[in-house]
Amino acid sequence: MRTSRIAALSGMILACGCMAARAAYAESSAAADKGYWLRPCPSGGYGAFWHLELKLKSMTKETENILSLLTKEGARPTQAMENFPITKDGRYRQVSFSMERKKAGKVLEKLRKKGVLARSSQKESQDSEAAEHCGERLARLQADRSALGTKLEAAPAILGLLDATIESFRGALLSYEAAKDRVLLNIVIEEK
């Protein structure tokens, strides 16, 4: 009798230990999964930011040539030209343009050949890994949405949240695709 009590007690302790281990695993798995869902998706705008410093011999003569080169290659100012900062003496100016990445590379080469490019730097702003994770999460949500079908109608708030999240991920991916080949050129033009 004593042996059967010990066996029963041992069995209960083992069962409790298994349940605790299972709960701990589930919590750590859920926590890891929550982190997965909270990763940011890429945001739109531009695929890269390029910063160019141009040194010109004559601001009045060369600035118009530079601006003409940019617009000829498809660059568009991000605001009206009269709104960009320029010093009173006209020897320092800042402008920014938006354009396709391939054409921006051509403009950069032309500026180098003209000898006016003093310095340049480029920073990628779009994260392809973030876009990949966003796509994976979108696929998982869409699969769950399809699998649950009409069962979700019993929980309209959850259904609304799910649909809004799916649309948010779709929008982020569309924005990423539209932005990845666009460059923002921030240009400082200064007279030597």
Summary of the structure (lengths in Angstrom):
residues: 192
radius of gyration: 29.1
end to end distance: 100.9
largest distance: 106.2
contacts: 502
relative contact order: 0.21
helix: 62%
strand: 20%
